[in-house]
Amino acid sequence: MIPSWQPSCSLELIHLRAKLLHEIRSFFYAQNVLEVETPILCQAVGTDPYLEFFSTSQLPDNQDSLYLQTSPEFAMKRLLAANTGSIYQITKAFRKSESGRYHNPEFSMLEWYRLNFNLQQLMDDVELLFSHILPAKFFSEKAQRICYVDVFHQYTGLNALQFERRKYQTAAVRLGFPEAEEVCGDNHTTWLDFLFSHIVQQHLGIAGICMVYEYPACLPSLARLNLENPLVTERVEVFIQGIELGNGYYELTDMQQQKKRFDQEIKLRQKIGAEKVSADERFLAALHSGLPDCSGIAIGLDRILMIISETDKIDDVLAFPIKNA
């Protein structure tokens, strides 16, 4: 049999992707934000306990494996520490075992960093970019901005900052997810991720753009803690029609605090049996040298195309999704 060779998506969508990339580059050029390029194949990878990654087999002249990047974040921050100024990148990223309606193991990402921007200014920036690349119907009113604690309580009735397992379990049963108890156990972070993704997220951005900010401190990633309320972090996620499009931070610049987070994540990876990794020492050295005050965000471009083209699954906007690659 002759294998299927034709692209999975229409030629119209291939042209639409090219138009989207042009509009993004035009936006950042006008804003004097520098386009950069960083390696996809690197010697270190992130420590997030719940991200699986692709690695090479051992190379003859290299004692260690190399990794396909799950994000260009560490490399871009090394450039920021080298005084590039505000930067952006359109690149490919790779995450193992991610395949489904909104996931392909290889996907396109837009990531950018603005010097001297706080989280509110970053959200302004997101809204401005989206006004250039999304249909006008998403801007009948300003983007909704709501803090995590408020939206979590609105749809679950729970306090996201105060973990009481019995209350969380009761709420999960009431909301139709009795299996949450077995999945989440005593882990507050896992409870928040489970309840947010299964109960809250579907309600976000139904009429337009929704930005959820100030995540609980147990979900910090690479964001700094809020100075006025250390129980929350300076983190934001962007949603349209219940689809998560982006994740951004007022960036943590403290090397010691970042190293401590890496160590905690590495221990958790060991506990849950995830593949062993080491902290990215080059990234930590860049933080030690001095990361300028900045905010940054990563946006999934394939999901943006789904929104623009009103398609139902990510395969519809990819020329060659994994099943046809």
N, C-alpha and C positions, 0 to 999 in steps of 0.2 A: 504493500500500500504506500502511496505517496503521502508523506506527512503534511499536515496543514501548515502552510507557510504564511498565509495572509495575516495582516494585523487584526487584532480582536476588536479594536474600536474603529469608528468611521473616520474617513479622511477629513470630514468637517471638524471632528474633535482634535485631530492632529494639528489642523490649522488654528483651532481655538487655543490649544496649548501654546503654540508659537506666539500668538497675540498676547496671551497672559504674560509670558516671559518678557516680551517687549515692553509691556506696560509697567511691569515691576522695575525693569532696568531704567526706564525713562523716569519713573518716580524717584528712585534713589539718586540718579544722576542730577536731577533738578535740585535735590536736597543736599548735594555735595557729600554723599555717602559713598565711600570707596568700595568697589567690587573686588573681592579677593577669592583666592582658590587655595584650599588646603588638602592634604592627602586623604584619600579614601582608605588606603591600606597603611596601618600604623603599628607601632610597637606596643602600644598600651590601649586600653579600652575602659569605658566607664565601669563603676562598681555597683550600679543600681541592682539590688538583689533580684528584681523581677524582670530584668531584660536579658534575653538570650542573644548571643552574638555568633557570627560566623568567624572561624579562624582558619588560617592556612595550616597545612602540614609543615613539619619542621623543615627548614631550608638548609642546604649544605653549609653555607657560610654564616648561618645565624642560629644560635643555640635555642632561641625562643620562637614561638609561633608569632605570626602577624595577624592583625585583626581588621576586618571590615568595619568601618566606623558606624556606630549607632547614631552618632551626631557629630557635627564638626565643632562642637562647643569648645572643647579643650584647646584645639589648635587655633581657633579664632581668638581665644583669650590670650594665647601666647603672642599673637600679632598685636592685640590691644596693648599688652605690656611692653611691646617694642615700639609703642607710640605711633601706630598707624592712623589714629583718629577713628571716627565712626566708620564702621564697615558692614558689609552685607555679603552673603554668598547664596547662590543657587546651586544645590548639589544633590547627589544621591546619598541615601543612608540605608542601612541594612539591619534588620532585626529578625533573628531566627524564630521560627514557630509562630510568626504573626501572619495569618492568612485568613481572609474572610470578607465580609461585606465592605468593611472600611480598611482592610489591611492587605498589603502585599509585602513579602519579605524585603523587596527592594522598592524604595519609594523616593519621591522628589521632595526636597525640603528647601524652604527659604528661611534663612536665619540672619538676624541683624542685631547690631549693638550700637547704641547711641550714647556718646560720652555726655556726662553731666545731666542725664535724664533720670528722674525718679520714676516710680511705678505709675503714677498718674499721667506723667508726660508720655510714658511708653504706651499707655492705653490710648491717649490722644493720637499718637503716631499710628497705631493699629487702625483706628477709626479713619484716619486720613488716607492711609494706603487703601483700605477696603473701599473707600468712596471712589477710588480711581479704577478698581478692578472688578467690583461687583455690580450687578444690575441695580438700578435706582430703587426698585421695590424694597430693598433692604434698608433704605434710608428715609422711610416715611416719618420716622422720628429718631431721635438720638439713640445711640447704642445704650442698652441697659447695663448698668454697673451695680453689682450687688456683692456684698462680702459673703464669704463661704459660710460663716456661722449662721447668718440670716437665712440663706437659701436652703441650707441643710436642715435647719429647724422647721422651715416652712413645709417641707415635703416629708420629713420623717418624724417631727415632733421631738427630736433629740438635741441635746447640747453637744456640739462637735468638740468642745474643749474639755469636757468632763466625761470621762469614760466610766460607765457603770454597766458591766456586762449584762446583768439581768434586764436592765431597761432596754439595752440595744437588742437583746434577744427577743424580748416581748414585742418591740416595734417591728422587728423583721418578720415575726410570725404574723402579726396583724396586717402587714403590708404584702404578705404572700410569699415570703422567702424563708421558710423554716430551715432550709439547708445552711443558712448563713452561720448558725451556731457551730456546726461541724467545720465549716470552711475557715472561720475567723478565730475561733477559740478565744484566747485572752489578748490577742494582738489588736490594740486600738487602731493602728494604722490600717490593718487589713479590713477591719470593720468599716472604717471611713471610706476606703476605696470601694468596697463591695456595695455599701448602701448608696453611695454617690452615683456609681455607674449604673446600678440596677433601678434606682428609684428617682433620683434627682435629675440626672443628666437629660433624660428624655423631655423634660419640660423647658429646657434652656434654649433661648434664641428662636422660639417658634415664629415670632413676628418680625425678627430682625437679628441684630447682633447682640449677644449677651457676653459680658466679661465678668467672671467670678474672681474676686481678689481676696487677699489676706487669708491664705490657707493656714490651718493649724500648724503649730511648730513641729509636730511629729511628721509632717509632710514637707520638709524644707527643701529637698533637692539641693540646688546651688543658689538658693535665695538667702538674703540676709534676714535676720530677725527684725521685726518692727521695734523701733526704739521706744515708742510709747506703750506698746503692748507686746512683750516678748513671748506671749502665748501664741502669736501668729507670725507668719512670715510674709515678706514682700514679694508675693508670687501671684500670678494671674493666669487664668486659662480662658480661652475664647471659644464660644459655641455659636453655631447657627443650626436651627432645625434639629436640635438635640445631638449634633455631631461636634465632637471636639476638634478644633482646627489648629490650636496653638497653645503653647506653654511658655510663659516668660517670667523673668525675675528682675528685681532690683538686685544686682549681682553681689554675691558675697565676695569680699576682697581680702578677708582675714585668712592667711595661709594656715595658721594653727587650727582654727575652727574648721576649715575645710578638710584638713588632714584627719581631724577627729571624726568627722562625718564619714570619710572614706573608710576609716578603721571600723566604725560601727557597721557599715554596709558590708564590708568584707566578712566580718564575724557572722552577720545574718546570712550571707551567702553560704558560708560553711554550715550553719545550723540547718538550713533548708535543703542542703545537698546540691546547690548550684555550682556551676563550674568555677574553679578557683581563678581569681584574678589578683593583680597587684595594683596599688595606687599609681596613677600617672605622675612620675617624679618630675618630668619636664614641666607639666602643668603646675605642680606645686612650686617648682623653682620660679616660674613666671609670676605666681602670686606673691612669693617672697620678694621678688624684685620690685613688685608694685603694679597691681592692676588698677588702672584709672577708674574713678567713680563712673559707673555706667549702668544702663539697663538693657536687656536683650530678650529676644523672643524667637522661637522657631515655629514656623507655620507649615502645615502639610499641604503641598501644592496640588496633589492628586485629589484631595478632598475639596479644595477650593474649586477645582474643575467640576467635580460632582455637583457642587452647589450651583455654579454658573450654568451648567448644561442640563440641570434637573434630571440627572441620571441616578439610578438606584443603587449601584454598587461600583466599587473602585475599578473592577475589571473593565467597565464600560468606557473608562477614560484612558486606559493604558494601551499602547500599541501592542505590547507583548507582555501580558501578565505572566506570573510564574508558570501557570499551566500551559502557556504557549511560547515560553521563552526559548 
